[in-house]
Amino acid sequence: MTNLVRRLPHPADFPAPPTAADRVRWTAADTAARPERLARLRAKMAAEGIDAYFGVRPEHMRYLTGFTLDDGEDRVAGHSGRFLISADQVVVLADSRYRLQAAAQAPGARIENTTYDLAAIWPELLRGLGARRVAVEAAHVSHQLWGELAAATPDVELVPAAGWVESFRAVKEPAEIERIRAACGVADRALATLLRHIKPGKTEHDLALALEWEMRTGGGDGLAFGIACLAGPNAALPHGSPSAREVHLGQVLLFDFGAMVDGYRSDMTRTLFMGEPSERDLAIYETVLEAQAASLAMLSAALRGEAAVPSGKAADAAARAVIESAGHGDHFGHGTGHGIGLATHELPSLSRAATDDPLPSPTVFSVEPGIYLDGETGVRIEDLVLFDTSRKDLEILTSFPRDPVVIGV
Amino acid sequence: MTNLVRRLPHPADFPAPPTAADRVRWTAADTAARPERLARLRAKMAAEGIDAYFGVRPEHMRYLTGFTLDDGEDRVAGHSGRFLISADQVVVLADSRYRLQAAAQAPGARIENTTYDLAAIWPELLRGLGARRVAVEAAHVSHQLWGELAAATPDVELVPAAGWVESFRAVKEPAEIERIRAACGVADRALATLLRHIKPGKTEHDLALALEWEMRTGGGDGLAFGIACLAGPNAALPHGSPSAREVHLGQVLLFDFGAMVDGYRSDMTRTLFMGEPSERDLAIYETVLEAQAASLAMLSAALRGEAAVPSGKAADAAARAVIESAGHGDHFGHGTGHGIGLATHELPSLSRAATDDPLPSPTVFSVEPGIYLDGETGVRIEDLVLFDTSRKDLEILTSFPRDPVVIGV
């Protein structure tokens, strides 16, 4: 039987926000790491007989070149920020709006002017790189653009490249882990601050906005993603948005949220109890907690050397088995976890569809089983963990208590 | 000579925030308009010999089906929200996370379960619709997905569809215009509220956060896009992000920002003067204001029946000519304007690359010339206008004064 937590966690229980010195150190660490990141890509290019890599994902642009677009900015940036990497050059495209910023953030790159018509300059760009076989991020380049580029350079072979940089990014550098850890701390503290203000009659929307404010004024540069704050039956919507619904005693209150610190994201879900939990809700909570513990135990055992490094599929199955034996297999539709870093969802995946390969290391991912009863209630418990085979145990980066917390009374 | 505005505008000068009744009316208007929106698409499909339309843009999903993902949610939604429209059916894809939400928001649609492997269910989906020629949003479907879908149904022809729904959405319904107007009011009031708190020593970041807070607690459901707050030389970065730079007397302070109301967006730029403007900054300001006035005058003349409806290219050229004759042609790299609605940037475009077709009507777009001197200063003035040939004059939806406003003293 799980203990109900009635003494609320306090903001001071969690690490302090990042300092200006931390940020200077992280920027320097990225600059220092970029040659190695590029070398890894160039080795892959050489192995595949590729002369140039055409990248379009904003996360890859930042990771490999330094040029950084804010969330959502890529929607209006046109081709700005897209980049080409050859054996000896890095080219970043930027129209007049972004030229100065790109030059400042990507000093190792040549900044090339672009317009909305990338195909018009494509032949010249490739000629400048001497590129005849070009790898393209085919999962992120539109079919239309691919066609335009292919038509513009009929003598060049475009080769779909899927998951190259994604697989590099799954393995985290120390300064990347520091930023995810800092983002987890920002989120932990924000929820602890909010707890005392959660009272019956507040709306999901009000609470989500207040939680956002705490993160953004408490060391976060932004949100990792839109906050889910879901009360009672709404908690059965695993990705619902906060509504004008009021929270009431006797209901669950689910927060799924994360902070962003210097581009790196956290992700945590807590399902709190407004007043005394119902028997049904508490039973589900305990099953979900047990499911999460099963997955965490498997990961810990591998780090302690008591078992082989599991695959994402095995780590998912460990949690899923607990939920299935409780009779809730049909009420847990999503995967058990996902990698996180510059993107909220990245490799590795912990799911039924994941590969049988052992998990990479060091890497950071979520462990987040849930049970959802349509129209009734829902419970999810999500933490981020650092899985690092050079260390003796799993580090859980999100520190907010996982035992059921009673609030609002 | 432009008058300096020294008596600051007051929040009460601008319209009140939208009410709950407004929101109920808008939702009803969307529901009522959806059959006509679908009929327009189906007429286009029939004309092109298309059996089904496969859409992936979140704006199109909302416009045609009702299912609405929050900003950024599409990054983690997988195929959820993608949709198929045939002559007599609407199918919305949703995995377990979104199924209940999709059913509630798109009652006219059949909700089909999906996983990350869309190609696996694609043949069955198309068979259910009897579709042999399928239009696909080729500018938004990845090259990889296109290839997977094509391979899954070799007997089906995939036809690239570019700009179909975009061109429908350029023409705005009354309830769409109401929401953009409401979003403009939220933004106007927020800036007027902030003005009194702008003092030397505040940072760009602090001011951007305060402005965001005013919009989000003053009737906005969110931001239209990340706020640009740029002081002094930073204003030469037309799409820069707010930094830790402090604002000082004698500098310009540029805000480019917008609110979102029920999914519809506003967009406005004001370049304010911290204390007395320098001669250089004021001269640039006056040129930009004159450029904007030239474009607005051309649009007004068309509505008053004194001239033909101009193209987006002509409306751009009118503003650009003023800036060029002032010798700043090289310092105005971007287009003069863009349509706005469910997306921040949509049709019509006011730019050198725009078509020679007359502007659509009724439509809403920005008029936003600018002059940027690298490393020195920048000025942009941006308003949204309603261009409606059934009315006798242009309506400027953003009401904040366009004359130069002096603050911080």
Chai-1 contact restraints between the chains, C-beta under 6 A:
chainA,res_idxA,chainB,res_idxB,connection_type,confidence,min_distance_angstrom,max_distance_angstrom,comment,restraint_id
A,D70,B,G226,contact,1.0,0.0,6.0,A-B,restraint_1
A,D70,B,S241,contact,1.0,0.0,6.0,A-B,restraint_2
A,G72,B,F225,contact,1.0,0.0,6.0,A-B,restraint_3
A,G72,B,G226,contact,1.0,0.0,6.0,A-B,restraint_4
A,V76,B,T344,contact,1.0,0.0,6.0,A-B,restraint_5
A,V76,B,H345,contact,1.0,0.0,6.0,A-B,restraint_6
A,S96,B,G333,contact,1.0,0.0,6.0,A-B,restraint_7
A,R97,B,P238,contact,1.0,0.0,6.0,A-B,restraint_8
A,R97,B,H239,contact,1.0,0.0,6.0,A-B,restraint_9
A,R97,B,H334,contact,1.0,0.0,6.0,A-B,restraint_10
A,Y98,B,H239,contact,1.0,0.0,6.0,A-B,restraint_11
A,L100,B,L237,contact,1.0,0.0,6.0,A-B,restraint_12
A,Q101,B,L237,contact,1.0,0.0,6.0,A-B,restraint_13
A,Q101,B,G240,contact,1.0,0.0,6.0,A-B,restraint_14
A,A138,B,H143,contact,1.0,0.0,6.0,A-B,restraint_15
A,A138,B,Q144,contact,1.0,0.0,6.0,A-B,restraint_16
A,A139,B,S142,contact,1.0,0.0,6.0,A-B,restraint_17
A,A139,B,Q144,contact,1.0,0.0,6.0,A-B,restraint_18
A,V141,B,H143,contact,1.0,0.0,6.0,A-B,restraint_19
A,S142,B,A139,contact,1.0,0.0,6.0,A-B,restraint_20
A,H143,B,A138,contact,1.0,0.0,6.0,A-B,restraint_21
A,H143,B,V141,contact,1.0,0.0,6.0,A-B,restraint_22
A,H143,B,H143,contact,1.0,0.0,6.0,A-B,restraint_23
A,H143,B,W146,contact,1.0,0.0,6.0,A-B,restraint_24
A,Q144,B,A138,contact,1.0,0.0,6.0,A-B,restraint_25
A,Q144,B,A139,contact,1.0,0.0,6.0,A-B,restraint_26
A,W146,B,H143,contact,1.0,0.0,6.0,A-B,restraint_27
A,F225,B,G72,contact,1.0,0.0,6.0,A-B,restraint_28
A,G226,B,D70,contact,1.0,0.0,6.0,A-B,restraint_29
A,G226,B,G72,contact,1.0,0.0,6.0,A-B,restraint_30
A,L237,B,L100,contact,1.0,0.0,6.0,A-B,restraint_31
A,L237,B,Q101,contact,1.0,0.0,6.0,A-B,restraint_32
A,P238,B,R97,contact,1.0,0.0,6.0,A-B,restraint_33
A,H239,B,R97,contact,1.0,0.0,6.0,A-B,restraint_34
A,H239,B,Y98,contact,1.0,0.0,6.0,A-B,restraint_35
A,G240,B,Q101,contact,1.0,0.0,6.0,A-B,restraint_36
A,S241,B,D70,contact,1.0,0.0,6.0,A-B,restraint_37
A,G333,B,S96,contact,1.0,0.0,6.0,A-B,restraint_38
A,H334,B,R97,contact,1.0,0.0,6.0,A-B,restraint_39
A,T344,B,V76,contact,1.0,0.0,6.0,A-B,restraint_40
A,H345,B,V76,contact,1.0,0.0,6.0,A-B,restraint_41
